[in-house]
Amino acid sequence: MSLTYEQTGNVHIPDFSDPATFAREVPRAAFAEIQRRPGLHWVPTTIANKNGGYWAVTRFSDILAIEKDPATFSSTGGPAFPYTNLSPDHPSVDMIMCTDPPRHNYLRRAAAKGFGPRIVANFEPWVREVVTQAIDAVEGKSEFDYVEEFARTIPAYVIATVLGAPREDRAYLVELLTDFFDAAQHFEGLEEGQGTADRVIPLLGQLTEYAAKMQQVKLAHPGDDMFTELSRCVERGEIDQAEYLQWMFVMIAAGFETTHTTIGQSMRMYLEDPEIAALTDKAVAEGEVGRAVDEFLRVISPVYQMARTATRDLTFAGEQIRENDVMVLYYTAANRDPAVFSDPDRFDPWRPEKELLAFGSGIHRCIGAHLAKLELTILWEELRARGVRLELAGEPRRGWSNYINLLTELPVRRI
């Protein structure tokens, strides 16, 4: 099934910096058009940069090349637009997503051992329990919001368990994260060059204050969880206090948002398109649900983009890049790059191409990728095993973001 329609004639290229561009749908035709053109696409904007705009990078190979070269394309200016052009004293400079080697290396080692494929495989029993509890919670409901009951609940419970956060804190953390991502997408009143990183500092402060509180709790009452592990890293001198606080913010935010988005958007696609539903059902029935999960991640691309900042003048992809130019890496376009994916707009769990950019690549590839895929796999397995059949009960509602492929409501009914 083709997920987009063919357009002929001139294709309008919208302002990719504006969240309104993504409010109704992802501008697939525009991304495809600039992929066909030579070089990169320049997006003029005064927001979150020093040079009057940024380069939109949409080709798979170009993104891989940039992410493999942190010496030339740095993360220290900010990890994603408009969270770029960070001031040197911004608290996020201690965040792993805003670091380059060698500092990045020891920050990643502090937690990476807890998220390898073999370790995550041991999470399977309790992740399955979380999923079945979510299904049980809607057993008596004929209609409900799938985003609220599944997309928010499951990743919030899972990441809280990984971190070691109390059950009663989950709603608080989700509310804080929602407010954080909302604040990062409102551009009103920004001065020239300023991004949204400064206006989220109060919310970032609340999240790191929570991490500091949990640090003391876990030092007094240790557990088999990430709060305990990273608190011990501070005690051993492997990371400092500021790095601990920013690490925990990343764990809370990234552990929730990517899975939250994919859970909601994958069910929307399933309910809206009978062919996608049939292919997903086939994959689950044949024990190949992982194929469907990977394909959902490719076509959804839950995180639209990340960003890097050029550290010097250079020529890249035929363009003259200046020092401090912001390079915005559009995973959502690269995951449909026809140079890499045959029939890229078709949902095909059995496609031969396996590499995708839903979680990035290189040193900054998402540390929780295996856990996110485990949650998604178990959810689709259990929905089938429990005989949960749904249909749309209203219009899905998208979120306001040029960063995350948000779905805020998905009204459904049981059939």
Buried (B, 14 or more C-beta within 10 A) or exposed (E): BEBBEEEEEEBEBBEBBBBEBBEEEBBBBBBBBBBEEEEBBEBEBBBBBBBEBBBBBBBBEBBBBBBEBBEBBBBBBBBBBBBBBBEEEBBBBBBBBBBBEEBBEBBBEBBEEBBEEEEBEEBEEEBBEBBBEBBEEBEEEEEBBBBBBBBBBBBBBBBBBBBBBEEEBBEEBBEBBBBBBBBBBEBEEBEEBBBBBEBBEEBBEBBBEBBBEBBEBBBEEBEEBBBBBBBBBBEEEBBEEBBBBBBBBBBBBBBBBBBBBBBBBBBBBBBEBEEBBEBBBBBBEEEEBBBBBBBBBBBBBBBBBBBBBBBEEBEBBEBEBEEBBBBBBBBBBBBBBBEBBEEBBBBBBEBEBEEBBBBBBEBBEBBBBBBBBBBBBBBBBBBBEEEBEBEBBEEBEBBBBBBBBBBBBBBBBBE
